[in-house]
């Protein structure tokens, strides 16, 4: 499903050229549960951003569902991102002035989903994640765990094939973090490709495949 062929990502910082990813070759099949670990600056987030089409490689080819998405223009990439990829972040990234229901609905509005279908999808997602009684609450009226559940509901509202989770438990206590991971793993069991960036070895070890990155390179892969 996901194929990186000699992917390199470099940045210019002042008069210096810094390479964040060095010729990455990677294959991730549909339904895989993959964790990515590594020290700060190892390239984890850069890799995740490229998978999520939030950034473009300096060189190399990225194939998603066998199609070369590096050849697409910005509008075409945005459409693929909307239809196939969901994001869950450490800091939730909810819109503060919108209610839980409206935050979940936002991707559906942007995708042009008809209002009647949006209403049904949002109601179902609120129920799925135990948020029905929090539908009209804004993010500042929700606990950390509730905010992350809203974020997961929003991320899955378009039924993505790939879900990218960047430190999704980083702002949560251990008990709430375990609940959030279980929700993500349930999605993985439904053939959603789950890619998790984490600093926590215990969380990383739950994945069926663990990648370790150092200095912009994948130095090891472990299967469990």
Secondary structure by P-SEA (a helix, b strand, c coil): cbbbcbbbbbbbcccbbbbcccccccccccbbbbbbbbccccaaaaaaaaaaccccccbbbbbccccccccccaaaaaaaaaccbbbbcccccccccccaaaaaaaaaaaacccaaaaaaaaaaaaaaaccccccccccccccaaaaaaaaaaaaacccccbbbbccccccccaaaaaaaaaaaaaaaaaccbbbbbbccaaaaaaccbbbbbccccccccccc
